[in-house]
Amino acid sequence: MFQVLTIVSALAVFLLLSFHRYYAGRAEASANLLLAAMLGGYAAWLRRSAGAVLKKAATGQWWFEQFRRLPVHTSRGVDKWVFILFYASFLYLGASGFFFALFVPRGLYGYPLLLHVTAGGVFSACLTAIVITRGRHYVEVPKPVVLDISLLDPRRLGITATRVRYAAFWVFVIAGLLLTLSAFVPMLSVVRYSGQKLMFGLHRYSALAAVLAAAVFGELELFLKPRER
């Protein structure tokens, strides 16, 4: 079940993010388009874009340009090392956790498990530091509510890319907290076998939520930053 959900949810997130890129790049993006009209050119656009991205990704220059957009490149001092450890630990946690969950029936064990636990502690500490220092940048202060006829305008309730990016950041933070708790609680020997199974399931699905939220946040962060300058 977890394997199927992982594949389906990852594919769904990819299609949603790529459709956002397609829609935002259209000249008619500010207008109301029929869904059939939008989907008509989406498949062709996806084929062209996938080919272009693969061609660019084959060069080192493209990867360097993506790296320059990350906070690890623009930060200095302690902040730089926090981001380096954060990215490194998260990449290892995701790679090792999902590889063993999807392809190894026994699950994570041995030295990879020991390194996984160590990386988890580094990830939790770095995530806490990032939330403390950067969390305020992903909070939208609501505007005062004015009781008038404009409240009936559905466009006032629209979901924007910026709001989705903020939401993805906090979903990632919550998932990271659940990952830490679900890994730490079984070590205390305060839960029985059924409780440990529950914590194991919570750990897996929290990891999936964290990876999907990171994908959404990363895509929108790289997509929106140049437009916000």
NORRAUR-V655389 format. One record per residue. N is the residue number from 0. RES is the residue in one letter. PSI is psi in whole degrees, -180 to 180 (999 if undefined). NEAR is the number of other C-alpha atoms within 12 Angstrom. D_FIRST is the distance of its C-alpha to the first C-alpha in Angstrom with 1 decimal. Layout:
n: (N/N)
res: (RES/RES)
psi: (PSI/PSI)
near: (NEAR/NEAR)
d_first: (D_FIRST/D_FIRST)
This chain:
n: (0/1/2/3/4/5/6/7/8/9/10/11/12/13/14/15/16/17/18/19/20/21/22/23/24/25/26/27/28/29/30/31/32/33/34/35/36/37/38/39/40/41/42/43/44/45/46/47/48/49/50/51/52/53/54/55/56/57/58/59/60/61/62/63/64/65/66/67/68/69/70/71/72/73/74/75/76/77/78/79/80/81/82/83/84/85/86/87/88/89/90/91/92/93/94/95/96/97/98/99/100/101/102/103/104/105/106/107/108/109/110/111/112/113/114/115/116/117/118/119/120/121/122/123/124/125/126/127/128/129/130/131/132/133/134/135/136/137/138/139/140/141/142/143/144/145/146/147/148/149/150/151/152/153/154/155/156/157/158/159/160/161/162/163/164/165/166/167/168/169/170/171/172/173/174/175/176/177/178/179/180/181/182/183/184/185/186/187/188/189/190/191/192/193/194/195/196/197/198/199/200/201/202/203/204/205/206/207/208/209/210/211/212/213/214/215/216/217/218/219/220/221/222/223/224/225/226/227/228)
res: (M/F/Q/V/L/T/I/V/S/A/L/A/V/F/L/L/L/S/F/H/R/Y/Y/A/G/R/A/E/A/S/A/N/L/L/L/A/A/M/L/G/G/Y/A/A/W/L/R/R/S/A/G/A/V/L/K/K/A/A/T/G/Q/W/W/F/E/Q/F/R/R/L/P/V/H/T/S/R/G/V/D/K/W/V/F/I/L/F/Y/A/S/F/L/Y/L/G/A/S/G/F/F/F/A/L/F/V/P/R/G/L/Y/G/Y/P/L/L/L/H/V/T/A/G/G/V/F/S/A/C/L/T/A/I/V/I/T/R/G/R/H/Y/V/E/V/P/K/P/V/V/L/D/I/S/L/L/D/P/R/R/L/G/I/T/A/T/R/V/R/Y/A/A/F/W/V/F/V/I/A/G/L/L/L/T/L/S/A/F/V/P/M/L/S/V/V/R/Y/S/G/Q/K/L/M/F/G/L/H/R/Y/S/A/L/A/A/V/L/A/A/A/V/F/G/E/L/E/L/F/L/K/P/R/E/R)
psi: (-46/-40/-44/-45/-38/-48/-46/-46/-38/-41/-40/-43/-42/-45/-40/-44/-41/-36/-35/-43/-43/-47/-43/-23/-4/147/-25/17/-29/-8/167/114/144/142/-40/-38/-38/-44/-22/-44/-2/-44/-44/-41/-40/-40/-45/-44/-41/-42/-41/-41/-43/-37/-42/-37/-18/-11/145/-25/-39/-44/-37/-38/-39/-39/-37/-21/-14/151/-26/-24/-35/-17/162/159/-135/-39/-39/-45/-32/-45/-37/-49/-36/-51/-44/-45/-42/-41/-43/-42/-46/-46/-49/-43/-49/-32/-49/-35/-35/-32/-11/109/-32/-24/-171/133/170/-150/-37/-37/-42/-44/-32/-45/-42/-45/-32/-40/-41/-43/-45/-43/-44/-39/-41/-44/-39/-41/-41/-41/-28/-11/-34/-21/-10/35/124/121/119/143/151/138/128/122/91/-177/-19/-19/-20/-6/115/-22/-20/-17/14/149/116/162/-36/-43/-37/-38/-45/-45/-40/-37/-48/-30/-41/-42/-46/-42/-38/-39/-43/-35/-44/-47/-43/-21/-32/-41/-46/-23/-16/-9/34/-5/148/-171/-44/-38/-37/-37/-40/-43/-37/-45/-42/-38/-43/-50/-29/-38/-42/-44/-40/-43/-43/-42/-39/-38/-45/-47/-46/-43/-47/-33/-46/-31/-38/-31/-51/-30/-20/-9/999)
near: (13/23/20/13/18/25/17/16/23/24/16/17/26/21/22/24/29/29/27/28/25/28/29/22/18/19/12/14/16/12/12/14/15/13/12/11/14/24/20/16/19/26/18/15/23/25/15/16/20/20/14/15/17/16/15/17/17/13/14/13/13/17/17/15/15/23/18/17/22/23/24/23/20/15/18/13/12/15/22/20/22/30/32/27/28/30/30/22/29/36/25/27/39/33/25/29/35/29/22/23/29/23/15/14/12/12/18/26/18/13/11/20/23/17/22/28/28/23/30/38/26/29/33/33/24/31/36/23/22/33/25/15/16/22/19/14/18/24/18/16/11/8/7/7/11/11/8/8/10/12/13/11/10/10/13/14/11/11/14/18/28/26/24/29/31/30/25/31/36/30/27/34/35/24/29/42/29/28/37/34/24/29/32/23/22/23/17/13/12/13/17/14/12/12/18/22/17/20/26/30/21/27/33/35/28/33/38/37/34/36/34/32/33/34/31/38/33/29/30/32/29/26/26/24/20/12/12/11/6)
d_first: (0.0/3.8/5.5/5.3/6.1/8.5/10.1/10.6/11.9/14.1/15.5/16.3/18.1/19.9/21.2/22.2/24.1/25.7/26.8/28.3/30.3/31.4/32.5/34.2/36.2/37.7/41.2/40.2/37.5/39.6/40.1/38.0/36.5/35.2/31.5/32.4/35.0/32.7/30.0/32.8/33.5/30.1/28.9/32.3/32.3/28.8/30.1/33.2/31.7/29.1/32.0/34.2/31.7/31.0/34.8/35.4/32.7/34.6/37.5/37.8/39.5/36.4/34.4/37.5/37.7/34.1/34.8/38.0/36.1/34.1/35.6/35.9/38.5/40.5/40.4/43.0/43.7/41.2/38.9/38.5/37.5/35.0/33.3/33.5/31.8/29.3/28.2/28.4/26.3/23.6/23.4/23.2/20.6/18.3/19.1/18.9/15.9/13.6/15.4/14.9/11.2/10.5/13.5/14.7/13.2/15.8/14.8/17.6/21.0/24.7/26.6/23.6/22.4/25.9/26.3/23.0/24.4/27.7/26.3/24.5/27.9/29.5/26.8/27.3/31.1/31.2/28.9/31.3/34.2/32.9/32.2/35.7/37.4/35.5/33.7/36.7/36.4/33.2/34.6/36.1/39.1/39.2/42.4/44.7/44.0/46.9/47.2/48.3/47.4/45.3/42.5/41.8/41.2/37.4/37.8/38.4/34.8/33.5/30.6/32.0/30.6/32.3/30.7/27.2/28.1/29.3/26.2/24.0/26.3/25.9/22.2/22.1/24.6/22.8/19.5/21.9/23.4/20.2/19.3/22.8/22.8/19.5/20.9/24.4/24.1/22.8/25.8/28.2/27.5/27.7/24.3/23.5/20.6/18.6/19.5/18.6/15.0/15.0/16.6/14.1/11.2/13.7/14.7/11.5/11.0/14.8/14.8/12.7/15.1/18.0/17.4/17.0/20.0/21.9/21.5/22.8/25.5/26.6/26.9/28.9/30.9/32.1/32.6/34.5/36.6/39.1/39.6/40.3/43.2)
